Amino acid sequence: MLYAAAAALCAVALCATLWRGLDEPGIAAAFGCVIAVGEFARVRLPEADGGSRTVGPLGIAGALGYALLGEAGGEPTSHGVLQTVAVTVVASLCGLAPHVARGQPPPVDHSVRAVLGVGFAATCFQPLYNSGWLAGAFAPGPGYVLCLLGITLLTGACDALLTAALSAARAGWPFGPLLRDELRARLGIVPAIAATGAVIALAVAVAGLWALPVFCVPLLLTQFSFRRYASVRATYRQTIASLARATEVAGHTPQGHARRVARLSRAVGRELGLREPELTVLEYAALMHDIGQLSLVDPVPGGATQPLAPQEQRRIALLGGAVVRQTGVAPEVAVVVERQADPYREQPVAARVIRVVNAYEDLLARRPAERSAAGFPGVAPALDRLREDTERDYEPRVVEALARVVHGG
């Protein structure tokens, strides 16, 4: 539905702009160049579900500045909502073209959010400004500035809503926790980009188009910093994932077990309302929760350590934590791995989540004959068995969060 809405808005905006012609082509070209450069220099940040998120503060700020532009060098503009969307679409395509030519897939979700977000901001501002109501209600001064900032913040909230909706549709995770996580993640960056977009519009209104490079160069430098951060983050996560696969290569755990536990643990953690830093610790600990099994001479059947004696479980967990500490990963991750064999009431939340998800994965990973004999033909019986053991082994709140995640609600 969101894809269809974005496609319809693009088609209407492009057709209307071609039919009527381009108002103030010099201004449109200047802002289009800013947006195109921002899209060309965009950064892909890897995400836990194997996908990536496109980050381009320069392109976003340039598009917002054009959407909120009422004057340029003291002269009123008249580009309107549809031309704003059309210029943003064409400029974004120009900036993305080199990436697509190199074989990179186009960031569809990012483009949908950009089109709908810019359309929202322009719809909030352009009709009010062109009708003269905005200037009459808020003469140039603090009220006018606050109005621009309010529109940009509303646009940021709209973008969070769109991102959560698209992520929920793509990954199948609950919408509510995703939206809460997106809003938390935007508490720092959205006000900064929103303020920059409003400042660009105000600066161009007074100083003309020469104000664009003054405010855009710092954002471009920030974007290059994002690129370096993304490279370090990707390398860091790849290193952890490679370590996690050591138990699979050695035959101690089933193929893909650590990856499945990490993905599902992160979803359960999000359902429980954990913040992004806590989710990262949870994900890394889930990836390496079995690393201590490398100390075993003979692999445990199926990689399930629950049947082992408590002392042996604790020894494996402590050895796993010791290995994690040698990798340079955050100490919080090692603590979670070390506490896997503790009574669940004494464990941190992340360890409780991993314990439940790991047990759930072990139940589902049994061979069909074993599952049938044990009475575990599917998801529901496995959840029922976890519920039966909540008094002794698993926290009820985590088990219910897992049930909501696996049932999609």
C-alpha positions in Angstrom: 0.0 0.0 0.0 2.8 2.4 0.9 4.6 1.5 -2.3 1.5 2.2 -4.3 1.0 5.5 -2.6 4.6 6.6 -3.3 4.4 5.5 -6.9 1.1 7.4 -7.4 2.5 10.5 -5.9 5.6 10.3 -8.1 3.6 9.8 -11.2 1.2 12.7 -10.5 4.1 15.1 -9.5 6.2 14.3 -12.6 3.2 14.6 -15.0 2.0 17.9 -13.4 5.5 19.4 -13.5 6.1 18.4 -17.1 2.7 19.8 -18.1 3.1 23.1 -16.3 6.8 23.6 -16.7 9.4 24.2 -14.0 9.0 27.2 -11.8 12.3 28.9 -10.8 14.5 26.4 -12.6 17.7 27.8 -11.1 16.5 27.2 -7.6 15.2 23.8 -8.5 18.5 22.9 -10.1 20.5 24.1 -7.0 18.4 22.0 -4.6 18.4 19.1 -7.0 22.2 19.1 -7.0 22.3 19.0 -3.2 19.8 16.1 -3.1 21.7 14.2 -5.8 25.0 14.6 -4.1 23.5 13.5 -0.8 22.1 10.3 -2.5 25.3 9.6 -4.2 27.2 9.8 -0.9 24.6 7.9 1.0 25.7 5.1 3.4 24.2 1.6 3.9 24.2 0.6 7.6 23.9 -3.2 8.1 20.9 -4.4 10.2 20.4 -7.5 12.4 17.9 -9.1 9.9 20.6 -9.2 7.2 19.2 -6.2 5.4 20.6 -2.7 5.5 19.3 0.8 6.1 20.3 3.8 3.9 21.4 6.9 5.7 21.8 10.2 3.8 21.5 13.3 6.0 22.5 15.7 3.2 19.9 14.5 0.8 17.2 14.6 3.5 18.1 18.1 4.7 18.3 19.4 1.1 14.8 17.9 0.3 13.3 19.3 3.5 14.9 22.7 2.8 13.3 22.8 -0.7 9.9 21.7 0.8 10.0 24.5 3.3 11.4 27.2 1.0 9.1 30.2 0.8 11.6 32.8 -0.4 15.0 32.9 -2.1 17.1 36.0 -1.7 14.0 38.0 -0.6 11.9 37.0 -3.6 8.8 34.7 -3.1 8.9 31.3 -4.7 6.0 29.4 -6.2 7.2 25.8 -6.8 4.5 24.2 -4.7 4.0 20.6 -3.5 4.1 18.6 -6.7 7.2 20.3 -8.1 9.0 19.7 -4.7 8.2 16.0 -5.0 9.2 15.9 -8.7 12.6 17.6 -8.1 13.3 15.3 -5.2 12.5 12.2 -7.2 14.5 13.2 -10.3 17.5 14.3 -8.1 17.4 11.1 -6.1 17.4 9.0 -9.2 20.4 10.9 -10.5 22.2 10.3 -7.3 21.3 6.6 -7.1 22.1 5.9 -10.8 25.9 5.3 -10.3 25.2 2.8 -7.5 22.7 0.9 -9.6 25.1 0.9 -12.5 27.7 -0.8 -10.2 25.2 -3.5 -9.5 23.9 -2.4 -6.1 20.2 -2.9 -5.5 18.2 0.3 -5.3 17.1 1.3 -1.7 13.4 0.9 -2.4 12.3 1.5 1.2 14.5 4.5 1.6 13.1 6.0 -1.6 9.5 5.4 -0.6 10.1 7.1 2.8 11.8 10.0 1.1 9.0 10.6 -1.4 6.2 10.3 1.2 8.1 12.3 3.8 9.0 15.2 1.5 5.4 15.2 0.2 4.1 15.4 3.7 6.5 18.3 4.6 5.6 20.2 1.4 1.9 19.7 1.9 2.1 21.1 5.4 4.1 24.2 4.4 3.6 25.2 0.7 -0.2 25.7 0.7 -0.1 27.7 3.9 2.8 29.9 2.6 1.5 30.5 -0.9 -2.0 31.4 0.5 -0.3 34.1 2.6 -1.8 32.6 5.8 1.6 31.6 7.2 3.1 35.1 6.8 0.0 36.7 8.3 -0.1 34.4 11.3 3.6 34.3 11.9 5.4 37.4 10.7 9.2 36.8 10.2 10.4 36.0 13.6 10.5 33.2 16.3 6.9 32.0 15.5 7.8 31.4 11.9 10.9 29.5 12.8 9.1 27.4 15.4 6.5 26.6 12.7 9.2 25.3 10.4 10.8 23.2 13.1 7.4 21.8 14.1 6.7 20.7 10.5 10.2 19.0 10.2 9.7 17.2 13.5 6.3 16.0 12.4 7.9 14.8 9.2 10.5 12.9 11.3 7.7 11.2 13.2 6.0 10.4 9.9 9.2 8.8 8.7 9.5 6.7 11.8 5.9 5.5 11.3 6.7 4.6 7.6 10.0 2.8 8.6 8.3 0.7 11.3 5.5 -0.2 8.8 7.9 -1.2 6.1 10.1 -3.2 8.5 7.1 -5.0 10.0 6.0 -6.0 6.5 9.5 -7.1 5.5 10.6 -8.9 8.6 7.3 -9.9 10.1 8.1 -8.3 13.4 5.4 -6.7 15.6 4.6 -3.1 14.5 4.3 -1.6 18.0 7.8 -2.4 19.3 9.3 -1.5 16.0 7.7 2.0 16.1 8.8 2.5 19.6 12.4 1.5 18.7 12.3 3.9 15.6 11.1 6.8 17.7 13.9 6.2 20.3 16.5 5.9 17.6 15.5 9.3 16.1 15.6 11.3 19.3 19.1 12.5 18.5 19.4 12.6 14.7 16.0 13.8 13.6 16.0 17.1 15.5 19.5 17.8 14.1 18.5 17.1 10.5 15.1 18.8 11.0 16.9 22.0 12.3 19.3 21.9 9.4 16.5 21.6 6.8 14.7 24.6 8.4 17.9 26.6 8.6 18.7 26.0 5.0 15.3 27.2 4.0 15.6 30.3 6.2 19.2 31.0 5.0 18.3 30.8 1.3 15.3 33.0 1.9 17.7 35.8 3.2 21.0 35.2 1.5 20.0 33.4 -1.7 21.4 30.2 -3.1 24.9 31.0 -1.9 23.8 29.8 1.5 23.4 26.3 0.2 27.1 25.3 0.2 27.7 27.0 3.5 25.3 24.7 5.3 25.7 21.6 3.1 29.4 21.1 3.3 29.3 20.2 7.1 26.5 17.7 6.4 28.6 16.1 3.6 31.5 15.7 5.9 29.1 14.1 8.5 28.0 11.7 5.8 31.6 10.6 5.2 31.9 9.9 8.9 28.7 7.8 8.7 30.5 5.8 5.9 33.5 5.1 8.1 31.3 4.1 11.0 29.3 1.8 8.7 32.5 0.1 7.5 33.7 -0.5 11.1 30.3 -1.8 12.2 30.0 -4.2 9.3 33.5 -5.6 9.9 32.8 -5.9 13.7 29.6 -7.9 13.1 31.2 -10.1 10.5 33.9 -11.0 12.9 31.4 -12.0 15.6 29.3 -14.0 13.1 32.5 -15.8 12.0 33.3 -16.7 15.6 29.8 -17.9 16.1 30.1 -20.3 13.2 33.1 -22.0 14.7 30.8 -24.3 16.7 28.9 -25.2 13.6 32.0 -25.9 11.6 33.3 -28.1 14.5 30.0 -30.1 14.5 28.9 -29.0 18.0 25.8 -27.1 16.9 23.4 -27.4 13.9 24.0 -25.3 10.9 22.5 -21.8 11.2 21.5 -22.3 14.9 23.4 -19.3 16.2 22.0 -17.0 13.5 18.4 -18.2 14.1 18.7 -17.7 17.8 20.2 -14.3 17.4 17.5 -13.1 15.0 14.7 -14.5 17.1 16.2 -13.2 20.4 16.4 -9.7 18.9 12.8 -9.8 18.0 11.8 -11.0 21.5 13.9 -8.3 23.0 12.2 -5.7 20.9 8.9 -7.1 22.0 10.0 -6.7 25.6 10.8 -3.0 24.9 14.6 -3.2 25.1 16.5 -0.2 23.7 18.8 -0.4 20.7 22.1 -0.7 22.6 20.5 -3.5 24.7 19.3 -5.3 21.6 22.8 -5.1 20.1 24.3 -6.8 23.3 21.5 -9.4 23.1 22.2 -10.1 19.4 26.0 -10.5 19.9 25.5 -12.7 23.0 23.0 -14.9 21.1 25.4 -15.3 18.3 28.2 -16.5 20.6 26.1 -18.3 23.3 27.4 -21.7 22.3 31.1 -20.8 21.9 32.0 -22.6 25.1 31.0 -25.9 23.6 34.4 -25.9 21.7 35.9 -27.1 25.0 33.9 -30.4 24.7 35.8 -33.5 23.5 32.6 -35.0 22.2 29.8 -32.8 20.8 26.5 -32.9 22.6 23.8 -34.5 20.4 22.0 -31.7 18.6 24.1 -29.1 20.4 21.6 -29.0 23.3 23.5 -28.6 26.7 20.3 -28.7 28.8 20.6 -32.5 29.6 24.2 -32.0 30.9 24.9 -31.7 34.6 24.6 -28.2 36.1 28.3 -28.0 36.8 29.1 -28.9 33.2 26.7 -26.3 31.9 28.2 -23.7 34.1 31.7 -24.7 33.0 30.8 -24.3 29.4 29.2 -21.0 30.0 32.2 -19.6 31.8 34.6 -20.8 29.1 32.3 -19.2 26.5 32.4 -15.9 28.4 36.2 -16.1 28.7 36.5 -16.6 24.9 34.2 -13.7 24.3 36.3 -11.4 26.5 39.3 -12.2 24.3 37.6 -11.0 21.2 37.3 -7.3 22.2 33.5 -7.4 22.3 31.8 -5.3 24.9 32.1 -6.8 28.4 28.3 -6.8 28.7 28.2 -9.5 26.0 30.6 -11.7 27.9 28.5 -11.4 31.1 25.4 -12.5 29.2 27.2 -15.6 27.8 28.7 -16.4 31.3 25.3 -16.3 33.0 23.6 -18.8 30.7 23.7 -21.6 33.2 22.5 -19.5 36.2 19.0 -19.8 37.6 16.9 -17.6 35.4 15.8 -15.4 38.3 19.4 -14.4 38.8 20.1 -13.8 35.1 20.1 -10.4 33.3 17.2 -10.0 30.9 19.3 -10.7 27.8 20.4 -14.1 29.2 16.8 -15.0 30.1 15.8 -14.2 26.5 18.6 -16.4 25.0 17.8 -19.2 27.3 14.1 -19.3 26.2 14.8 -18.8 22.5 17.6 -21.4 22.5 15.4 -24.0 24.2 12.6 -23.2 21.6 15.1 -23.7 18.8 16.3 -27.0 20.3 12.8 -28.3 20.4 12.0 -27.3 16.8 15.4 -28.6 15.6 14.8 -32.2 16.6 14.5 -34.8 13.9 10.8 -35.4 12.9 10.8 -38.9 14.5 12.2 -37.5 17.8 9.7 -34.6 17.8 6.8 -36.9 17.2 7.8 -39.3 19.9 8.4 -36.4 22.4 5.1 -34.8 21.5 6.5 -31.8 19.7 4.9 -31.8 16.2 5.1 -28.0 15.8 5.4 -24.5 17.3 2.4 -24.6 19.7 3.4 -27.7 21.6 7.0 -26.4 21.9 5.6 -23.2 23.4 3.4 -25.3 25.7 6.4 -27.2 27.0 8.3 -23.9 27.7 5.2 -22.7 29.6 5.2 -25.9 31.7 8.8 -25.2 32.7 8.4 -21.5 33.6 8.4 -22.2 37.3 11.9 -23.7 37.2 13.7 -22.8 34.0 12.2 -19.9 32.0 10.8 -16.5 32.8 7.0 -16.4 31.9 7.2 -12.9 30.5 9.9 -13.9 28.0 8.0 -17.1 27.0 4.9 -15.0 26.3 6.9 -12.5 24.3 8.3 -15.3 22.2 4.8 -16.6 21.6 3.6 -13.2 20.4 6.6 -12.9 18.1 6.3 -16.4 16.5 2.5 -15.9 16.1 3.1 -12.5 14.4 1.3 -10.4 17.0 
